[in-house]
Amino acid sequence: MQPIGEVERVVEGVYQLKLPVPFPLKFIASYLVEGRDGWTVIDPGFDYPPAREAWESGAAKVGLDLDCGVERIVVTHLHPDHIGLARWLEERSGAPVWMLEGEIENARHVWDPARGTEGFVRFLIRNGMNAETAKSTAGTTRLGIRLPERLIPLRPGDTFELGDGEVRVVHTPGHSDFHFVLHDERRRFLFAGDHLLLKITPNIGRWTYTAPRPLERYLASLRELQGLGVDLVFPGHGPLFHDLDGRIDELVLHHEERLSVMHSAFDGKPATPFEIARRVFADDLTDHQLRFALAETLAHLEYLVGEDRAERLEGDVVGYRAV
């Protein structure tokens, strides 16, 4: 078992660095791929001292000089446990940071320190959260992410050399609007970010900055990966795995079950999204976790509306009614 904070070779030329994070996920997997002209880093991790220390020791163990050995930094999506250390590594190495084109724009909006949390508080209250809880959960927002200076846009279908192979950029929306994965067809690898995880399901949520119907787009992008011919999946969290199609089937089934649970939670009466979230999620959620429960509930309610299984009721506070 690879300890958190340690680096380990997973296949020839590819190393996994388990970087600690200060929340229940425990670690994010950063992948270090050795190439002819330097190393590619995929998802550099969350920016706090233990993760920087892990980078220093892990890079030294594999012979990566962080000052001059990094060729590029690839970030699968804007969440802080993936993009957080990109600026630090960019400044340290001089390497450019690559993201999907639309995610660059989203990241600049989400991590704008001038944005504040007032709009988010209004969004939470409109969806049924009381003002005190809304202010408390919004107060856990981290707006201190320092974005890289050089963000190089990728586009779906782009290809580039990665180690001994070539990977293709595949847009996989859902967890984030412009999340992407990297497919190495010859070696049958998939660098999956947070799109596909083995032990847990990625949060698919409706946020102030996301496009409509994230769950519909997530399920569609999952199905598009079926039959891809992948033998090894490198996820952003949890263990590596082999059965891509089997895991896709499990994730689709999970969301079908969650949709049924949320539909049943109305109990014959209209309810706010937050009321539904409190009925279907655990009672002991932290203020920070409540936001994810509500965002995920909103995504599922929106999907139910699209299937004509629920109706949205407009007002100062939004409600829904099962159909």
N, C-alpha and C positions, 0 to 999 in steps of 0.2 A: 504493500500500500504506500503510494507516494504521499509524503507529508505535505501539508500546506506550507508554502514558502520555499519548497524545493523544486528543482528542475529534473526532468527525466526524458530520455530519448524514447519516443513512441514508435517511430519507424525511421528508416534510414534518412538522415538529413532533417528530421522534424522533431523538435523538442517541445514538451509541455511544461510551462512554468505556472505552478499553482500560486496565484497571488492572493493574499488575504484581503478580505473586505470586512468592514465594521458593521455587518448586518447578518441576518440568519442564513443567507446563502453560503457563508463561510469562505468561499473562494471563487475567483474567476480564473478560467484557464486561458492563459496567453500562449500563443504558439509562435515558436521561433524556428524559422525555416532558413537553412543555410543555402546560399546560392553562389554562382560564379563571381558576382560583383558585390557580394555582401549579404547581410541577413535581412529577411523580411520579418517584421513583427506584426502579428495579427491580434488586435485588441490588447492594448498595453496595460489596462487595469484601472483601479480606483486610486485617486491621488491622496495618499496619506503615508506617514513615515514607515510603517511596517511593509507596505508594498514597495516603496523605494528601496528599502534594505534588501528585500527579496530579489529585486532586480539586480542590485549590485552583486550579490553573492551568486545568483543564478547565471548571470552573464559570464562571470569569471569562470564558473565551472565548465561551461561549454566552449570557452575560448572566444567569446564575443566581446570585443572592445566597444563599449557604449559611446566612446568619443569619436570613433571613426569607422566602425564596422557595420552600422545599420544602413541598408540601402533604401528601405521604405517602411512606413508604418501604415498598416491597413486597419481601419476601424469599421466594424460591421454596422454599428448604429450609435445613436447619440447618448445612450444612457450612461450615467457617470461611472459605473463600474467597467465600462468599455472604453470610453473616450477620456476619462479623467486624467490619465498620465500621458496622454498624447503630446500635450504642450511641453511637459518636462522632458520627455524623450526626444522630441523635436529639437529643443534647445540644446540638449546634451549631445545629440548625434549629428545635427544638421540635416537629418533625413526629412523628406516631405511626408505629409499625412494624406492618405487617400480615403475618400468616402464617396458614397453614391451622391450624385449631384443634388437631388432634392433634400437629402439629409443634411447637407452643409447649410442650406437655407434654414431648415428647421432648427438645427443646433444653434445657429446664431440668434434665433428668436428665443428659444427655450432658455439658453444660458446667458441672455442679456441681463447684466446685473441691474440695469435701470428699469427692468420690467416690473419688479415688485410682485407681491402676492395678492393684491386687491382683486384682480380679475378672477383669480383662482378661487378666492373666498366666495365671490358672487356665484361662480359656477357651482360650487359645492352646496351653497344655500338653495339655489334654484332647483337642485336635484334632491332636496329634502333634508339635508344635514342642518342641524341647528347651528346658530351663529357661533356659539362658544366652541363647539366641536370643530366647525369649519376653520375658525381662526387658529385653533390649536394644531390641526393637521396641516394646514397651509404653512404654519410656522416651522414645520420640520423640513420645508423645502430648502435644498442647497442650491444657491445661485452663484456659488464661488468657483464654478468650473471655468478654468482659463483655456479658451480654445486655441488651437495651434495658429501660428501666423500663416503658414502655407497649407491650404486645404486644396488638394488636387481632385477635381471631380471625375468620378467613374460613371459609366453608363451601362445599363443592362446589355449584356452581350459582349462587352469588352473582354479581351483576353490578355494575359501577360504571363511571363515566365515566372514560375515559383519553384525554387529548388531544381530538382531534376525533371520537373513536369511543366505543364501549362495549365492554367486555370481560367475558367470562364465565369464572369460576374452574372449572377442570377438574382433578380429583384424578388424578394420574398416579404411582402408587406404583412402587417398584422401586429406583431410585437412593437414595431415602429413602422411609420409610413414608408420609409425608404431603407429598411433593413435589407441586407443582401447576404448571400452565401457564395462560396467559391467552389466550383466543381472541377475536379481534375479527372477528365474522362479516361485518360490512358491508365492512370494508377488507381482509378475507381475510388477516389477520396472525395469527401465533402466537408469543407470547413463551414460549420453550420451556425456560428454565433449563438443567438438565443432562439433561433427559429425552431430548432428540434433539440429537446433535452430528454434524457432517458428516464430519470427518476421523478422529475417534476414537470409541470406544464408551464410554458411561458405565460406571463400576464398579457392578455389581449384586452386592452382597455380603451375607452372613449375618453379622451382628454380635451382640454381647451384647444390644443394645437393640432389634434389629429383630424384627418379627413374622415368623412362619414363611413359607417359600416366596416370597421376594422375586422370584426369577426368573419364577415363574409369574405373579405379579401384574404384573411389568413387561411381559411379553409380552402379557398381556391388555389392559393399558392402552395399549400401542402399537397393538394392533389396533382398539381403540375410537376411535382418532384417524384411522384410514383413511377416506378419503372425506369429510373435514371441509371440503374446499374452501378450502385455504390456498394463497396465492400466495407468501408470504414468511415464512420462519421466522427468528426472532431467538434464536440459541442463547447459552448462557452461556460457551462457549469455541469458538474457531475461527470460520470464515467464516459469514456469513448464506447461506441457500440457499432454493431454490424448490420442489424436488420432494419434498414431504412424504411422499406414498405410496411413492415410490421408495426414499427413505431408510428408511422403516419396513420395507420388504421386505428391504433390506440388513441391517438390525439383527436381524431375525428369523432370517435365514439365518446370520448370524454366530454366533448363540447355538446354532443347530442344529449347526453345525460344531464349536463348542466342546464341546458335549455329547458328540459322537462322539469327539472327541480325548480327553476325560477318561474316557469309557467304555473306550476302547482302552488307556489308560495303566495299567490294572490288570494287564495282561499275564497274566491267568489266576490272579492271587493276590490275597488281601485286602491292603489298604493303608490307612494313615491318610490323612486329608485333606491333611496337610502333605506326605506323601510324593508324593501325586498332584500337588499344587501344584508341587513341585520338579521333577517330570517334564515338566510342560506349560508352565511359565513359564521365562523366560530365567534363566541362571545368575548373572548379574551384578546381581541386584536388591539395593538397599540394605535396611537393616533396616526403614526406614519402608515401603518398597514391598512387603516380604514380607507384611505384614499384609493388604494389599489382595489379593495373590495368594491367600492362604489364604481370606479372606472370599469372594472370587469363586468359588474352588473349592468351598467349602461350599455356596454357592447352587446351583451346577450339580449337585453330588452329591445334594442334597436333591431337585432336580427329577428326576434319574434314578430316585431311590427312588419318587417319585410316579408315574413311568411304568412301574414294575416292571422297570426295567433295572439296578437296583442294590439292595443290601440293606445296611442300617445294622447294625453289630455293636457292641453296647453293651459297656462296660468302663471301667476307669479311664482308658484312652485309647480314643477312639472309632475304629472301623475301618469300612471299607466293602468290599463284595464285589460284583463285577459279576455280573449275572444274564443 
